[in-house]
Amino acid sequence: MFDALADRLESAWKKLRGQDKITPANIQDALREVRRALLEADVNLQVVKDFIAGVEAKAQGAEVISGVRPDQQFIKIVYDELVEVMGDTNVPLAQAEVAPTVVLMAGLQGTGKTTATAKLALHLKKIDRNCLLVATDVYRPAAIDQLVTLGKQIQVPVFEMGSDADPVEIARRGVEQGKAEGVDTVIIDTAGRLQIDRDMMGELARIKEAVQPQETLLVVDAMTGQEAANLTRTFHEEIGITGAILTKLDGDSRGGAALSVRQISGQPIKFVGVGEKVEALQPFYPERMASRILGMGDVLTLVEKAQEEIDLADAEQMQEKILSAKFDFTDFLKQLRLLKNMGSLGGIIKMIPGMNKLNADQLKQGETQLKRCEAMIKSMTAQERKDPDILASSPSRRRRIASGSGYKESDVAKLVSDFQKMRGLMQQMGQGGFPGMPGMFGGMGNPAAAGNRPQPGWRGYNDPGSKKKKKEKKKKGFGTL
């Protein structure tokens, strides 16, 4: 959702390239681009004004560090200001001194509140906190059934008393049930409305008075832009909230909500929803979000996602297989599924620094190639997955796999050939070598990529002038790369 904002900000940095230092005169064009970028991202006008004033003050008083270009220093100043606007640090959930901790979920209808309730329960379950969900939305058809279904999916119990009971009584008895069962967190899903009204606020106030929650979290839709910030402020003034959960942050909205909520409402964003799956909830870290906005990636979140999915014993076993060239199609399929569990390929790629420039078509092509690999591997027998070499010498096996997966025999042959090369490459890398990188992963199983050649920058790529560069490096004492 931040692609357009990132592109706009990059044009701001260009205004300072080639400059010797930051001056009040030469930053005006850059500031104008930043202002335009934020307004187009639907950031609240007052937040934009304060942001630009803060950046300008810091930029004009900044001493350019030796060896750092003015545009690089300006990026650092904008990064620091972004972090400050979004709240400096992550604000974790509060915990009661005596269990259970009570979390009250609020929000308008259609923001994904019930799903966010289940997502939060799963997130807490992953950090060894046992939860009880309480269904008090007696107005929306099937709201209770939805929460019960989600509870079964994540294996978290749900307390409900049907759609005829009083929501305040359901909440009160749900907390009592949590105490009796010894759970440490009770999460109460409340009813939403199409708009803020007196009845809604009154019921929320009564539920809050009855259960005395440690956290009152407002679920807001990031696609509403700066209106999400105004909504958070209104709820805080009327009910008193402790934070917000921003949903649909993976959508095509412009990102203004993430930059406006803290400044306008005074309340922190505690979690963000980054997908429809029940696992797609992340704690909100302002510094990581600022890094994503500026196209610097988010390695820490990527590592955390990987740690959730990767089993250490499996990883060690996989490493041994790679080093001994015993990595087979079964292992490859397992890695593809692991990648799927971590989220979309586009979402993962953009967390890697420097990879934000891949366009939608490239990412879509990558997703398509992974799917065609998976389809062909699934059409193989267990023996063929375990021993890919038998496919290289058996056209009849390749034809059967092609027929079963819906592709051509040449597609299967290309997959097998690329896999064998990749396996050899992995073994050489594990032994300390790093030969020229062929077009493996990107072209695997794709006949159109059969002619892929190594890209400039890899060792072994013999581009024009590379010998000259090596000679120059030798003269400077760097040796060869």
N, C-alpha and C positions, 0 to 999 in steps of 0.2 A: 504493500500500500504506500510505501515511501519512495517508490521509484521516481515519480515526477518531481517530488521535493528534492531528492538527491541530485537529479539532473540539473535542476534550477540552481542549486547551491554550487554545483561544480562550475557553472558559468560565472559565478561570483568570484571563485578563486582565480579564474583566468584573468580577471581584471587586474590582478596584482602580479601576475607572472612577468618577469623581466624587470621588475622594479628593484631598486637597491635597498629601499627601506619603506616602512609604513609611515605615511604622513597623513595629516588631516585632509589633504587634497586628493591623494590617490585612493583612499578607502571609500570615497563617496559613491563611486560607481559600484563597488563591491557591496556596500551596504544597501544600495538601491535594489540590487539583484536579490539579496537576502530577504529584504522586505517583501518584494514581489513574490518570492518563493513561498514565504510563510502565508501571505494572504491567499495565494492560489491553493494552498493546502488547507484552507478554511480554519486557520488559527484565529482565535479571538483578537479583535482589533487592538484592545488595550494591552494584551499580552505581546503582540507584535511591536507596539510602540515601546514598551518597557524593555523588550528583548534587544531591539535595535539600539536604544539608548545605552544599555549595558555593554553591548559589543563595542560601540563607538568609544565609550569612555575607556574601556580596557585596551582597545587597539591603539588609541592615541597616546596612551601612557606606557605602551609596551616597548621595551628595548629589544631590538632584533638580535637574537643570539647568533654568535659567530657560527657559520656553517649551516644555518637554517634560513631558507628563503622566506621573504615576507608573506607569500601566499600560504606557505606551510604554517607559519606562526598565526596567521589569521584564522586558518582552519582550527588550530588549537584553541583560540579564543572563542570561536563559535561553538566548539565542542563543550568547553567549560560552561558556557552560558546555557546551552541546551540542557546539560545535566542539572544546573541550578534551577531552571524553569520547571523541570519535571520532578524535582524533589531531592536532589543530591544522592540519597541512598535508598536501598530497598527497605520498606517498612514491613516487618514480619507480622503474622497474626498474633494477637495477644493470647495469653493463656491464663485461665483462672487459677488462683492459688489452691482452690479445692475443686476437683473435677465434679461435673463436666464443664468444659468451656462451651459457652453457648454462642453460636453464630447466627444472626438473623439476616436473611437474604431479602432484599427489596428491589423493586424496579418496575418499570412499565411493561405491559404485555407486549411480547414480540422481541424482547431484547435477548432472549436465550437464558432467562433466569433459572428455570428448572434444570436445564442442561448444565448450567454453570454450577448449580448446587451439587449435582452428581460429580462433576469434574473436580470440584474442591474436595469432596469426600475422597475421591481416588487419589488426589495429590497428597492429602494427609495420610491416607493409608500407606502410601509408598514410603513415608517417613515414620512409619510404625505408630501412627495414632489411630485408634479404633473409633469409628463414628457411628452415629445413628441419625438417619434422615427423618424429618418430620414434615408431613404433607398437610398444609393448612389452606391450600388454594381450593376452596369448595365451589368457586364460581365458574372457572374455565372448564368446559367439557373435556373429560379425559386427562386433566392435569394430574390428578392423583394417580391414575393408571400409568401415566408417563413416568412419574417419579418411581413408582414401584418397579416398573420394567427396567429403568436405569439402575436402580438399586440391585436388582438381580444380576444385571450385567457386570457390575463392579463388585458384587458380593458384599454389599453393605445393607444392613436391615433398614426397613422403612416403617415408621409408626404412622398409622392413619386411622381415622374414625369415620370414614365415609364422607359423603358430600352434604349430609344433613346436620352435621355437628357445628358448633360455634368455633370459628378459627382460634379465638383466644383460649378456649378450653382445650382444643387439640394441642396447641403450643405448650400450655402449662403441663398437661398430662404427658406430653412427649418428653419434656425435660425430666419429669419425675421418673419416667420409664428409663431414661438414660442413666439417671442416678442409680436406680435399682439394678441395672445391668452392668454397672461399673465402666461404662464407656467414657472416654476422656473428652469427646467433642460431640455436641448435638448441633446439627445444622437444620435450621427451620426455613422451609420454602414457603413464602407468603404469596398472596394473590397480587397480580398486576392489573392495571387498567389501561385502556387505550390512551388516557390522558390523566394528569394529576387532578384529583377531585377530593372534596372534603371527606367523603365516606372512606376512601382509600387511606388517607392520612390518619383519620380517626382510628380505623382498625389497626393500622400499623403501630400507632401510639399505644393502644391498649395491649397489643401483643408484647411490645417492648416493655411496658410497665409490668406485665405479668411474669415475664421470664428473665428480665434484667440481663440482657446479653453483654458479653465482653466485646463482641464485634457486631456492628451493624453495617453490612456491606451493600452498596448500591450497584446493581448490575446495569451498565449503560452500553448502548450500541455505538461502536466507534464510527459507524457509517452516518451517524447524525452530525458529525463534525463538531463545531464549537458549541452546538446546542447541548451536547453531552455535558459540557462544563456547566452550562446554565442549569441544567436539570440536577446535576450533583449539588450545586449551591442551594437550589430550592429545597431539595430533600434534606440537606443538612440544616437549613434554617427551620424547617417544619418539624423534622423528626430527630435530627442529631445522628449523623452517620460517622463511622470511623474510617471509611475508605471506600474505594470503588474497584469494581472488576470491569475491565474494558473488553467487551466481546467483539468478535468479527474483525480482529486486527489483521487477519490474513486476506481480507476482502479488497475490493478495488476503491475503497474510500481514500480520501486524500491525507489523512493522518492528523488533522487539526485537533481532534479530541485528545490524543496523547499529549499534545503540547499545551493544551488549555486547561485541563481538568484541575491540576494542582494549583495553578495560579488563580483561577477564578473561584473555585470552591473552597480552597484552603485545605482540602482533604487529599491524602495520597492515593495513587493508583497502587493497589496491592497485588493484583493478578491481571494477566491478559489472556484472552482466549485467542488461539492462533489456528483454529480449525474446527471442523464439525465433530471429529472423533472425541470420545470421552477422555482420552489421554491428553488432549490438546489444550492444556492450561499451564501457564508458566508464571512464576513469581516475576513481578515487574522490577527491573533494575534500570534506573535512569541512565547510568553510564553505558550499559549495553545497548539500550535503545538509541542513545545519541550516536553510538558507533555505527549502528545499522543505518540510521538516517544519513550519515556522512559517507556511507559506502565502504566502511572499514571492516565490515563483517562482525561476527559475534562468536568468537571461538569458544568462550567459556560456556555459553548455552549449548553449543554443539557438543562439547565434551560431556556436559551433564546429560544430554539426551542419549549419547552413546553409552555412558555408564549405566543408564537405566536399562538398556537393552542387551548389553554385552555381558556374558558370563566369563569370568576371569579364566576358569579352567578350560572353557571352550576356546578362548583366545589363545592360550598357550598351546593347546593341541593344534589349532589352525596354523600357528607360527611354525611348529615342527613340520607340518605337512607342506607348507610353502617352501621351507628350506630344503626339504628332501624331494621336492618336485612331485609330491603325492596329492597335491591339491586337485580335487576332481569336480565334476559338474554338480554333485550333491552339495559339496561345500560352497560352490558358487551360488547355487540356488538359495542356500541358507543365508548367504550374505545379501542377496537381493531382498529376501524377506525382512532381514534386519534393517535394511535401508528403508523399506516401506514402513516399518513400525516407527521409525524415527520421524516420518513425515514425508511431504512431497519432495521430489528431487530439487525443484526450484527453491523451496524453503531452506533446504540443507545447503545447497550450493551458495546461496546468498549470505550464509553465515561465515563463509570462508573469505578471508581478506583478499581483495583483488578480483573476486569472481562476480562482483555485482554488475559487471558490464555485459554479462551474457544476456542476450535478448530473449524474449518469450519464445521465438521460433526455435532457437538453439536448445532451450530447456525442454520444449515440447518434443523435439527430435530425440533428445536424450531419453526422455520418458518412453517414447515409442520403441527405441532400440532395446531398452531394458525389458519391455513387455514382450518383444519378439524373441529375445533370448530365453525368457521364462517359458514362453509357449513351447519352444522347441525342446528345451530341457525336460519339460513335463511329459513330452511325447516319447522320451527315451525309456528303455528298461533300466532296472536297477544296475545290471551289469554294465550297460553302456555309459551310465552316469559315473560309475566307479572307474571304468577304464576307457577314457575317450579315444585312446589310440586305435581301438578296434573299429571305430567309425571312420577313421582316415582311410582304411583299406577295404571298406565294405560299402559299395554303392547301393546295394539293396537295403541295408539298414538306414542309410541316409534318405532313400526314397520313402521308406515307411514312416520315418520321423517327419519328413516334409509333408506327407499326406495327412498325418495325424495332427499336425500343428497348423496346417493351412498355408504353408510357405513352399518355396521351391527347393529342389535338392541342392542347388547352388548356394542357397541361403544357409542350409545346414552345413555344407562343406566349408563355407566361409566362417561360420561359428566355430567349428572344430579346429580349423587352421589357426584362427586368431587365439583360441583358448590355449592351444599348444604353445604358441609363441609367448603368450602372456605368462604361462606357467614357467617357461624357461627364463623369462625376464625376471620374474619374482625370485627365482632361485639365485640368479646372478646378483641381484640387488642384495639378497640376504647374505651373500658371500663377500660383499664389499665392492662388487662391480656395478657399473651403471652404464650399460651400452646405450646406443641410440634408441630413443623411445619410438616404436612404431605406432601407428594409429590403432591401438588396441581397443580400449574400452569404448571409445566413442564410435568405432566402426564395427564392433563385434556383431556379427550376424547381419551386417548391412552391405549388400553387394555394391551399392553406390559408393561405399567408402573403401572399396578394395584397393583403390589406388592411393589411399592416404599416404602421405609422406611425413616424416618427422618435422616438427615445428622448430623454427629458429629459436635458439636459446638452450636447446637440449644438447648435451655432450654427444658428439658424433655427427651432428648435423653439419654438413659441409657447405654452408652458405657462402655466397661470394664475399670475399674479403675476410673470411674467418682465419685463413693462414696469416694474413697481414696482422689481424688483431692479436693472434697468438705470439707473433714475433714482437709486437709492441709490448705485450705483457711480460715477455721474457726480459726485454730491455729494462723494464721497470722493476724486475725482481719478483713478479707475481708467479712465474712459472706458467704451466699450461693448465687449462681447465678441463 
